[in-house]
């Protein structure tokens, strides 16, 4: 019998964008990372090509959950482009992002598979990005790998990962929102449905199916002073300058 485990990721960056549906020139974002986007990040790190549905399937079968540690702010941008050959202008598009957000994502499943993905994040075949290629993470994505535990337990005990500047300005909330998939056999009384269960990332015909998402909350696990989220904060210097000029 194979061992189970949980892979934990810290998804933080100046901008993130996690779209489920994009209509014509309007590209929206969800308020939290999607399973399709996170599985895509891991597949890229592991070097899985877009048309390789067989290698994608084990990643898509992992149980997924995400905790909102720093909700960020929704921002809008207008995007223009020109055809590389003809030089003709492409239609103006409206794109939405989450600015200064931090999430803790967790994937539960076969421990050997999760170990290989954790190692791939350390030396990725393709650079990871937070929903779109224009949204790089601020620091390494892999946060930890746990054995013989459940996704719910890990999301309850991993320390609060909000940025240092955010924790200086905001008191710790009493609870954090968690959006997770149901466990096998778990009864569901209140749930949402998202079309972000990946089936194929083939560029010519991407396919996704519906999955059930259960919204819950957990008490905020306050980190010890000088926790890992303070190791690299590219905005810390700007925050100090702002305080000095006040």
C-alpha positions in Angstrom: 0.0 0.0 0.0 1.4 3.4 -1.0 2.1 6.1 1.5 0.1 9.3 1.4 1.4 12.8 2.0 0.7 16.5 1.6 2.7 18.9 -0.5 2.4 22.6 0.7 3.1 25.6 -1.5 3.4 29.3 -0.7 1.9 31.3 -3.5 3.0 35.0 -3.2 3.9 37.6 -5.7 3.3 41.2 -6.7 0.6 40.0 -9.1 -1.4 36.7 -9.4 -4.2 35.8 -11.8 -6.3 32.6 -11.5 -8.9 32.5 -14.2 -11.6 29.9 -14.6 -13.4 31.4 -17.5 -12.2 34.0 -20.0 -14.6 35.5 -22.5 -13.3 37.2 -25.6 -11.3 40.3 -24.4 -12.2 40.1 -20.7 -9.8 37.9 -18.6 -11.0 37.7 -15.0 -9.4 36.1 -11.9 -10.8 34.1 -9.0 -10.2 35.4 -5.5 -7.9 32.4 -4.7 -5.7 30.0 -6.7 -7.5 27.4 -8.9 -6.7 23.8 -9.0 -6.0 24.0 -12.7 -3.5 26.8 -12.2 -1.6 25.1 -9.4 -1.5 21.7 -11.2 -0.3 23.6 -14.2 2.5 25.2 -12.1 3.6 21.7 -10.9 3.3 20.2 -14.3 5.6 22.9 -15.7 8.1 22.4 -12.9 8.1 18.6 -13.6 8.6 19.2 -17.4 5.3 17.7 -18.4 4.4 18.9 -21.9 1.0 20.4 -22.6 -0.2 17.5 -24.7 0.9 14.8 -22.4 -2.4 14.0 -20.7 -1.2 10.6 -19.4 1.5 12.3 -17.2 -0.9 15.0 -16.2 -3.6 12.6 -14.9 -1.9 11.7 -11.6 -1.4 15.4 -10.8 -5.0 16.2 -11.5 -6.1 13.3 -9.2 -4.4 14.9 -6.2 -6.9 16.4 -3.6 -6.5 20.2 -3.5 -7.1 22.9 -1.0 -6.0 26.5 -0.5 -5.9 28.9 2.5 -6.2 32.6 2.1 -3.5 34.1 4.3 -3.4 37.6 2.6 -6.3 38.3 0.3 -4.7 41.0 -1.7 -6.4 43.6 -3.9 -8.1 43.1 -7.2 -6.7 45.3 -9.9 -7.5 45.9 -13.6 -5.2 46.3 -16.5 -5.7 47.0 -20.2 -3.6 44.9 -22.6 -2.6 45.7 -26.1 -0.7 43.6 -28.6 0.4 43.6 -32.3 0.6 40.7 -34.7 4.2 39.6 -35.0 4.1 39.2 -38.8 1.6 41.8 -40.1 2.0 44.4 -37.3 -1.8 44.7 -37.1 -3.2 45.8 -33.7 -5.0 43.1 -31.7 -8.2 43.9 -29.9 -7.8 45.8 -26.6 -8.3 43.3 -23.7 -9.2 43.9 -20.1 -7.3 41.8 -17.6 -7.7 41.4 -13.8 -5.1 40.5 -11.2 -4.7 40.0 -7.4 -2.1 42.4 -6.1 0.0 41.6 -3.0 -1.8 38.3 -2.2 -0.5 35.3 -0.3 -1.9 31.8 -0.3 -1.0 28.5 1.2 -1.9 25.7 -1.3 -1.9 22.0 -0.3 -2.1 18.8 -2.4 -2.8 15.4 -0.9 -2.0 12.1 -2.5 0.7 9.5 -3.2 3.8 10.5 -1.2 6.2 9.3 -3.9 4.5 11.5 -6.5 4.5 14.5 -4.1 8.2 14.0 -3.3 9.1 14.1 -7.0 7.0 17.3 -7.5 8.7 18.9 -4.4 12.1 18.1 -5.9 11.0 19.5 -9.3 10.0 22.8 -7.7 13.7 23.1 -6.5 15.0 22.7 -10.0 12.1 23.4 -12.3 12.1 22.4 -16.0 10.1 25.5 -16.8 9.8 28.6 -14.5 6.8 28.6 -12.2 4.3 31.4 -12.4 1.1 32.4 -10.5 -1.6 31.8 -13.1 0.0 33.8 -15.9 3.5 34.0 -17.3 3.6 37.7 -16.3 3.1 36.8 -12.6 6.3 35.3 -11.2 6.5 34.3 -7.5 8.6 36.4 -5.1 10.4 33.4 -3.6 10.6 29.6 -3.9 7.2 28.0 -4.1 7.8 24.8 -2.2 7.0 25.3 1.5 7.1 21.7 2.8 6.3 18.0 2.4 4.4 16.1 5.1 3.9 12.3 5.4 0.9 10.3 6.7 -1.3 13.3 7.3 -4.4 15.0 5.9 -4.8 18.1 3.9 -7.1 19.6 6.5 -4.6 19.1 9.3 -1.7 20.7 7.4 -3.8 23.7 6.5 -4.7 24.1 10.1 -1.1 24.0 11.5 1.1 25.6 8.8 2.1 29.1 10.3 0.3 32.2 8.9 2.3 33.2 5.8 1.3 36.8 5.4 4.1 39.2 4.3 6.1 41.0 7.0 4.9 44.4 5.8 1.3 43.2 5.9 1.6 41.8 9.5 3.1 45.1 10.6 0.0 47.0 9.3 -2.8 44.5 10.1 -3.5 42.5 13.2 -3.7 38.8 12.8 -7.2 37.7 11.9 -9.0 35.2 14.2 -9.6 32.8 11.3 -8.4 32.1 7.8 -10.6 31.0 4.9 -9.9 27.6 3.5 -11.3 26.3 0.1 -10.8 22.6 -0.3 -12.1 19.5 -2.0 -14.1 17.0 -0.1 -12.5 13.9 1.3 -13.7 10.5 0.0 -17.1 9.7 1.6 -17.4 13.1 3.3 -21.0 14.4 3.4 -21.4 17.8 1.9 -24.0 20.3 3.2 -22.7 23.5 1.7 -20.3 23.6 -1.3 -19.5 25.5 -4.5 -18.7 24.2 -7.9 -15.8 25.3 -10.1 -14.9 24.2 -13.6 -11.2 24.0 -12.9 -10.5 20.2 -12.7 -7.9 19.8 -15.4 -8.3 17.0 -18.0 -6.0 18.3 -20.7 -3.7 21.3 -21.2 -3.4 20.7 -24.9 -3.0 24.2 -26.4 -5.4 23.4 -29.2 -8.2 22.0 -27.0 -7.9 22.6 -23.2 -10.4 20.6 -21.2 -11.7 21.0 -17.6 -14.5 19.4 -15.7 -16.4 20.5 -12.6 -15.2 19.8 -9.0 -16.8 20.4 -5.6 -15.2 23.1 -3.3 -16.1 23.3 0.4 -15.5 26.7 2.0 -14.4 26.4 5.7 -12.2 28.4 8.1 -9.4 27.5 10.5 -8.0 29.4 13.5 -5.0 31.5 12.4 -1.8 29.7 13.4 0.5 32.6 14.4 4.1 32.0 13.5 7.0 32.5 15.8 8.9 35.8 15.5 11.3 35.7 12.5 9.4 33.0 10.7 10.3 31.8 7.2 8.0 34.4 5.5 10.4 37.1 6.6 13.4 35.5 4.8 12.7 37.5 1.6 10.4 40.5 1.3 11.1 42.7 -1.7 8.8 45.4 -0.4 10.3 45.7 3.1 12.7 48.6 2.1 9.8 50.5 0.5 7.8 50.1 3.6 10.6 51.5 5.8 11.0 54.5 3.5 7.3 55.2 3.7 7.3 55.1 7.5 10.4 57.4 7.6 8.7 60.0 5.3 5.5 60.0 7.3 
